[in-house]
Amino acid sequence: MPTFVLATANPHKTTEMSAVLATLGIEVLPRPEGLADVDETADTLVGNALLKAHAIMQASGHAAVADDTGLFVDALKGAPGVYSARYSGEGATDEQNVAKLLAALADSAPEDRTATFRTVIAVVYPDGREVVVEGVLPGVITDAPRGEYGFGYDPVFLPDLANGRTLAEMTLEEKNEHSHRARALRALGEVLA
C-alpha cells in the first residue's frame, strides 16, 4: 500500500484528500507538526504543488503528496487562477476572496460567468522521483453564495454536472465524487496502479 505524508496544512483539504486517498488504498500520514507553511512562490499550480511536496518530503523523509488549486474565471481572463487563496491579499479569508470575485463579476451576464476549478497533485519521493497529475471541473460562478458545506469558492461555484447545486450545497461524499481535487486524486491512483 503506498504511503504519503500529506503536505497541506488546510484542515478542509486534509479531510477531503484523506477520504479520497483511502478509497484508492493509499495510506496518509499527517503533516509533521510545527512545520511552517511553504511559500507558494511559483507562478503555476504545478510549480506550487511541487514546492510544497518537496518541502514536506525533505522535512519528513517520506514520500509527500501536495496539491495546488486555482479557480480560473473566463470573464476575468483566468483570474484569480494561481492566486486564488490570496486573491484579496495575503491572509485573506474565504469570505473576502468570494466578495472580491463577486464584485469583479457584478456586471457580467450569466453566460459570461463560466469558470474552471483546476487542481494539480504532486508526489515527490525521497529518491527524487516526481509524479504530477491534474483534475479539472468546469462550471459557472453564481450571483451569491449558496450552501453551508465546503470552503474557499465552493459556495459560488456551480459545477456543470451538479443539477443546480454549488459545491457548498453538496455533502463531503458528493463533493468527493465530482470535485476537481477528487478527479486529480483519482488520476494519481491510476498512475500509481
N, C-alpha and C positions, 0 to 999 in steps of 0.2 A: 504494500500500500504506500503510495507516495505521501510524503510528509513535508509540509511547508510551514515556515513561520509567516504569519500574516503581517504585512508591513503597515497596514492602516492603523491610525490611532483614533479613527472615527468610529464610535460605538455602533452607529446605524449601519455603516458598511461592514463592520465586523459581523453583525448579526446576519445580514444578507449573504455575505460571501461564505461564512461558515456553513450556513444552511445548504446552499447550492453545492459547495465542495463536498459536503458529507454525502449527498446523493450520488456524487461521482466516485465515491470511495477514496477520497483524498482527506488525509488527516491534517488538521490545522493546529499548529502550536501558537500560543499567544505571543504577541509582540513583547519583547523584553521590556520590563518596567524601567522607567526612568530615562528612556531614550528621548532625546529632543526630536521635534518634528523635522523632517527633511525639507530643506528649502527647495521649492519647485522652481528652479531657475531656467529650465528648458522652455523652448517656445513651441513644443509639440506635446501631445498626450503621450506618445511613445517615449520621448526623452524624459518626461517627468516620472512615468511609471518605472523606467529603468533606473533613474536616480534613486528612487525610493527602494526598489528591490535590492540594488547593490548595497545601499547603506545598511539595510536590515540584515542582509546576508553577512556582511562584514562584522556587524555588531553581535550577531548570534552564532555565526559559524555554521548555520544551516541554510539549506535552500530557502529562498524567500519568494513570496508572491505579493505583488503590488498592483494597484490599479491607478489609473488617472481617467477622469471622466470630464466631458465637456458638453455643454448644450450649445448647438450651432443653429442660430436663428437666421433664416434666409433673408428676411427684410432688414436685418442688421448686418448684412454681409459676413455672416458667420459668428458674430459676437453673441454671447460673451466667450464662447469657444474655450480655449485652454485656460482662460482667466475666469471661468465660471464661479469658482469658490470665492474669488476676491473681486467680483465684478463691481461692487460699490466700495471697494477699498480693502486694505489689509485688515483682517479681523472682522470683516462684515458678517452679519448674521444672515441666515437663510431668508428671513423676512425682508431685510434691507435689499438683498440681491433680487428677490422677486419683485419688490416695489419698483426698483430701478428698471427691471426688464419690462414690467407692465407700462411704466411711464414712457419708455422708449418706443413701445408699440401702440400707444394710445390712439394714434391717428391711422393705424394700419387696418385695412379691410380684412375680414375673416380669411379670405383666400391668400392673403399675404403673410399670414402668421405661421407658415409652415416652419418646422424645425426638426432637428435630428439630435438625439442623445447618442453620444459615442463613448464607449468605454474601451480602454486598452488595458490588457492584463499582461504583466511581465513577470516571468520567473527567472531568477538568477541562481545558479548553482555555485557551490564553493570552488568547483574546478573551472569556472569562468563561462560555462555554457549559458546561453540565454534563449528563452522562448517568449515570443510576443504574439498575442492574438487580439482580435478586436470584435466587439459586439456593437451593432447599430440598431437603433429603434426610431423610426420616423413617426412624426405626429404633428400636432399644432399647439400653439400657445393659447390658452383660454383668456377671456377678458378679466377674470377674477379667480383667486384661489378657491379650490374646492377639495374637500376631503380632510381627514384627520390622521391618515397614516403617512408613512414615508418621510422624506426630508428633502432639503435643497429645493429644487424646482419642481418636485413631484406634484404639488398642488395646482400648478398651472400647465402641466404637460399632459396633453390628451393623445395617447398613442393611437395610431390609425386602427389598430386591431382591438380597441378596448371597449367597444359598444357604448361609447359616450361617457366613459369614466376616466378621470385623471388617474395618474399613478398613485396619488394620495387617497383615492377612493377604493383602492384595491387592498386586500389583506396582504400580508407578507408572502403567503403561499402563492396568491395570484400574481403578485408582482414578480416573484421568483420564477414564474412560468414564462414570463414575456419580456422582462426588462432588458435593457442594453447590457447591464452588468451580468445578468444571468446568461445572456447569449454569449458574452465573451468567456465566461467561466465554462460553459458547455463546449465552446470551441477549444479551450485549453484541455478539457477532458478528452476530446477527440484526438488532439495532438499527442497527449501522453499515452493514449491507448495504442 
